[in-house]
Amino acid sequence: MENTLKFAVFGAGFWANYQISAWKQVGGVELLAICDPDKEKAKNMAQKHGIPKVYTEAESLFEQEKLDFVDIISSIPSHAPLVKAAAKAGVHVICQKPMAQDYATCQSMVKACEEAGVKYFIHENFRFQTPIRECKKLMEEGKIGTAFRAKMTFCSGFPVFDNQPALAELDRFIIMDLGVHILDMSRFLFGDVEKLYCQTQKINPNIKGEDVANTLLTMKNGVNCFVEVSYASQLEQETFPQTLILIEGDKGSIRLDYNHHITLTQKGQGSQKFKADPPQYAWADPDYALIHSSVVTCNQSILDALMDRVPAETSGQDNLKTMELVFLSYESSDNNKVLFTQ
């Protein structure tokens, strides 16, 4: 594989603009083409980012372009057909989260890539946020001993539907769109899940899906982790797009508060406070700066895995475990039952 990898992007919507900017930030890649059924959207994105070729059909793109990988940043229903088309073409694949609309489809996407011998990654970027990595580091250094409980909170009243109106039309909204990130972070911090119990609510009358979800996870290592997500919250402090976290261990605790403030408390040693600010980029949307910085770090991690420098952290195979939690959460809420993972 050449030092500069050639790739194409599928999708010309809100997130594509920032994903492409993040690839420019990372470097070591060359964007040859963009594909979107809406030709005008694709042309506008191509003009903004200097992309040579514009396509409206995936088949034509794969026939005419010689690629090392594709980055799929399109609607959820398009993920599976595009991933399988890339696998058939022998091209490595990056796919935006959530992987697909049901678990069987997720499994078929992973299988298609494995059978074709292509690498498959999910662009799961929240776990790459600077303050989240710092919390993980503190745990790995044994600062709080053995963790036994945690709380992860993403509760906001941010008008997310203003720049992504399609979210209001999703039958399944907050767990598929946001909860998937927090569930993946819980796995990153505490390992795999043994069982869960979830309850959901719909507060906003103008959307189709749920906008509140509360999920209690019991990890295989015994940690109890409570995950709460909401886009219906009217709070004293708007914290979008930050996840607030409390992790308790037998020798101390870690608290991640608003604006990346971390408090480390250790038994017999008191507390110390510091910040874990992410890098800032001129192209990032100020409202999403934390997320956009993690897109850069996620892209770098995937590029390193594509180049065989490191193992893949967010492979399709690994992400199946996160998607299992997503669909079990819906099933748990629908049936009011505690459910076990496979």
C-alpha positions in Angstrom: 0.0 0.0 0.0 1.3 3.4 -1.0 2.3 6.0 1.6 -0.5 8.4 0.4 -3.8 6.5 0.4 -6.4 7.4 -2.2 -10.0 7.4 -1.1 -13.6 8.5 -1.9 -16.4 9.8 0.2 -20.0 8.8 0.1 -22.4 11.5 1.3 -22.4 15.3 1.1 -24.4 16.2 4.1 -23.7 18.0 7.4 -21.0 15.7 8.7 -19.2 15.1 5.4 -17.9 18.6 5.5 -16.2 18.1 8.8 -15.1 14.6 8.1 -13.3 15.8 5.0 -11.7 18.7 6.9 -10.5 16.2 9.5 -8.8 14.1 6.8 -7.0 17.2 5.5 -5.9 17.8 9.0 -4.5 14.3 9.4 -2.8 14.2 6.0 -1.3 11.2 4.2 -4.5 10.7 2.1 -5.8 12.0 -1.2 -9.5 12.5 -1.8 -10.3 11.6 -5.4 -14.1 11.6 -5.5 -17.4 12.3 -3.8 -20.7 10.5 -4.4 -24.2 11.6 -3.4 -27.6 11.0 -5.1 -28.0 14.8 -4.9 -25.6 16.0 -7.6 -25.8 19.6 -6.6 -24.9 18.8 -3.0 -22.0 16.7 -4.2 -20.8 19.4 -6.6 -20.9 22.1 -3.9 -18.9 19.9 -1.5 -16.4 19.1 -4.2 -16.0 22.7 -5.0 -15.5 23.6 -1.3 -12.8 21.0 -0.8 -11.2 20.7 -4.2 -12.4 17.2 -4.9 -11.7 16.2 -8.6 -14.6 13.9 -9.4 -18.3 13.9 -8.6 -20.6 10.9 -8.9 -24.2 10.2 -8.2 -24.0 6.3 -8.4 -21.7 4.1 -6.4 -21.3 1.6 -9.2 -19.8 4.1 -11.5 -17.4 5.4 -8.9 -16.1 1.9 -8.2 -15.7 1.2 -11.9 -13.8 4.3 -12.6 -11.7 5.1 -9.5 -8.7 3.2 -8.1 -9.1 3.5 -4.4 -7.4 2.3 -1.2 -10.5 3.0 0.9 -13.9 4.7 1.1 -15.4 6.8 3.9 -19.2 6.3 4.1 -20.8 9.4 5.7 -24.3 8.9 4.3 -27.8 8.0 5.6 -28.2 4.9 7.8 -30.2 2.9 5.2 -27.4 3.4 2.6 -24.7 2.0 4.8 -25.1 -1.7 4.1 -25.4 -1.5 0.3 -22.3 0.8 0.2 -20.2 -1.3 2.5 -21.0 -4.4 0.5 -20.3 -2.7 -2.8 -16.9 -1.6 -1.5 -16.2 -5.1 -0.2 -17.1 -6.5 -3.6 -14.7 -4.0 -5.2 -11.9 -5.0 -2.9 -11.7 -1.6 -1.2 -11.2 -1.0 2.5 -14.2 0.6 4.2 -14.9 3.2 6.9 -18.6 3.6 7.8 -20.3 6.2 9.9 -22.2 5.1 13.0 -24.7 3.6 13.6 -23.6 0.7 11.5 -27.1 -0.3 10.3 -30.8 -0.4 11.3 -30.8 -3.9 12.7 -28.3 -6.4 14.1 -28.6 -9.0 11.4 -27.7 -6.4 8.8 -24.7 -5.3 10.9 -23.5 -8.9 11.0 -23.9 -9.3 7.3 -21.8 -6.2 6.7 -18.9 -7.5 8.8 -19.2 -10.9 7.1 -19.1 -9.4 3.6 -15.9 -7.5 4.4 -14.2 -10.5 6.1 -15.0 -12.7 3.1 -13.7 -10.1 0.7 -10.5 -9.7 2.8 -11.0 -5.9 3.2 -10.6 -4.0 6.4 -13.7 -2.6 7.9 -13.9 0.3 10.4 -16.7 2.2 12.1 -16.2 5.9 12.6 -16.9 5.8 16.3 -15.3 9.0 17.4 -16.6 9.9 20.9 -14.1 7.5 22.6 -11.3 9.5 21.1 -12.3 12.8 22.9 -9.4 14.2 24.8 -11.1 14.2 28.3 -12.3 10.6 27.8 -8.8 9.4 26.9 -7.5 11.1 30.0 -10.1 9.4 32.2 -9.1 6.0 30.7 -5.4 6.8 31.3 -6.0 7.6 35.0 -7.8 4.3 35.4 -5.1 2.4 33.7 -2.5 4.0 36.0 -4.4 2.7 39.0 -5.2 6.1 40.4 -8.6 5.0 41.8 -8.0 1.3 42.2 -10.7 -1.1 41.0 -13.7 0.7 39.5 -17.1 -0.5 40.8 -19.7 2.0 39.6 -20.0 4.8 37.0 -22.5 7.3 35.7 -22.2 8.7 32.1 -24.5 11.7 31.3 -25.3 13.4 28.0 -28.4 15.5 28.7 -29.0 18.6 26.6 -31.6 20.9 25.1 -29.4 21.7 22.1 -31.4 22.2 18.9 -29.8 19.3 17.1 -32.7 19.1 14.6 -31.9 22.6 13.2 -28.8 21.4 11.3 -29.8 17.7 11.0 -33.6 17.8 10.4 -33.6 14.2 9.2 -33.1 13.1 12.8 -36.7 14.2 13.6 -38.0 11.6 11.2 -36.2 8.6 12.7 -38.5 6.1 14.3 -35.6 5.2 16.6 -33.7 8.4 17.5 -31.6 9.0 20.6 -30.1 5.6 21.2 -29.3 5.1 17.6 -27.9 8.6 17.1 -26.4 9.5 20.5 -26.7 6.6 22.8 -24.5 4.5 20.5 -21.6 6.8 21.3 -22.1 6.7 25.0 -22.6 2.9 25.0 -19.4 2.5 23.0 -17.5 4.8 25.5 -18.8 2.6 28.4 -17.2 -0.4 26.6 -14.0 1.6 26.0 -13.7 2.5 29.7 -15.0 -0.6 31.5 -15.0 -3.5 29.1 -17.8 -5.7 27.7 -21.3 -5.8 29.1 -23.0 -8.8 30.7 -26.6 -7.4 30.9 -28.7 -4.2 30.7 -32.0 -2.7 31.5 -33.3 0.4 29.6 -36.2 2.7 29.7 -37.0 5.3 27.0 -39.4 8.3 26.7 -40.5 10.7 24.0 -40.9 14.3 25.3 -40.7 16.4 22.1 -44.1 16.0 20.3 -42.6 17.1 17.0 -40.3 14.1 16.4 -41.0 10.5 15.7 -38.5 8.7 17.9 -37.5 8.7 21.6 -35.5 11.6 22.9 -34.7 10.3 26.4 -33.1 6.9 27.3 -31.8 5.6 30.7 -29.8 2.4 30.6 -28.2 0.5 33.5 -25.3 -1.7 32.3 -23.7 -4.5 34.4 -20.3 -5.0 33.0 -18.6 -8.5 32.9 -16.0 -7.2 35.4 -18.8 -6.2 37.8 -18.9 -2.5 37.2 -22.4 -1.0 37.3 -22.6 1.8 34.8 -25.6 4.1 34.4 -25.9 5.8 31.0 -28.4 8.6 30.6 -29.0 10.5 27.3 -31.5 13.2 26.5 -32.2 15.9 24.0 -35.2 17.1 26.0 -33.4 18.5 29.0 -33.7 22.2 30.0 -30.9 22.6 32.6 -29.2 25.5 34.3 -26.0 24.8 32.3 -26.2 23.7 28.7 -23.3 21.2 28.3 -23.6 20.1 24.6 -21.7 18.2 23.2 -20.0 17.1 26.4 -20.4 13.8 28.3 -20.2 14.2 32.0 -18.8 11.2 33.9 -18.3 10.0 37.5 -16.2 6.9 38.0 -15.9 5.4 41.5 -13.2 2.9 42.5 -12.2 1.3 45.8 -9.3 3.8 46.2 -10.8 7.0 44.7 -12.9 8.6 42.0 -12.7 10.5 38.7 -15.2 13.2 37.9 -15.4 14.7 34.4 -17.3 18.0 34.6 -18.4 20.7 32.1 -15.6 22.3 30.0 -13.3 19.3 30.4 -12.6 19.8 34.1 -11.4 16.6 35.8 -11.3 16.0 39.5 -9.2 13.1 40.7 -9.9 12.1 44.3 -7.7 9.5 46.0 -8.2 7.8 49.4 -6.1 9.6 52.0 -4.7 12.1 49.5 -7.6 14.5 48.8 -8.5 15.9 45.4 -6.7 17.5 42.5 -8.2 19.3 39.7 -7.0 19.8 36.1 -8.3 20.3 32.6 -8.1 18.0 29.5 -8.9 20.4 26.7 -9.0 19.1 23.2 -7.1 20.6 20.2 -8.8 23.4 18.5 -9.2 23.6 14.7 -10.2 26.7 12.6 -12.5 24.6 10.4 -14.5 23.2 13.3 -18.0 24.3 14.2 -17.7 26.0 17.6 -20.8 24.2 18.9 -19.2 20.8 17.9 -15.5 21.6 18.5 -15.0 18.8 21.0 -16.5 16.3 18.6 -14.7 17.6 15.6 -11.4 17.4 17.4 -12.1 13.7 18.1 -12.9 13.1 14.4 -9.3 14.0 13.7 -8.0 11.6 16.3 -10.3 8.8 15.1 -9.3 9.3 11.5 -5.6 9.1 12.5 -6.3 5.9 14.4 -8.0 4.4 11.4 -5.3 5.5 9.0 -2.7 3.9 11.3 -4.6 0.7 11.2 -5.0 0.9 7.4 -1.2 1.2 7.2 -0.8 -1.8 9.6 1.0 0.4 12.1 -1.4 -0.5 15.0 -4.4 -2.9 15.5 -7.8 -1.5 14.6 -9.5 0.0 17.7 -12.9 0.6 16.1 -13.2 -2.3 13.7 -16.5 -3.5 12.4 -16.1 -6.7 14.4 -15.6 -4.8 17.6 -18.5 -2.4 16.9 -20.9 -5.4 16.7 -20.7 -5.5 20.5 -21.7 -1.8 20.7 -24.6 -2.3 18.2 -25.8 -5.3 20.2 -26.2 -3.0 23.2 -28.1 -0.5 21.0 -30.7 -3.1 19.9 -30.9 -4.8 23.3 -31.6 -1.3 24.8 -34.6 -0.9 22.5 -35.8 -4.5 23.2 -35.4 -4.0 26.9 -37.4 -0.8 26.9 -40.1 -2.3 24.7 -40.5 -5.4 26.9 -39.5 -3.9 30.3 -36.9 -6.7 30.8 -33.3 -7.1 31.8 -31.5 -8.6 28.8 -28.2 -10.4 28.6 -25.6 -10.0 25.8 -24.5 -13.0 23.7 
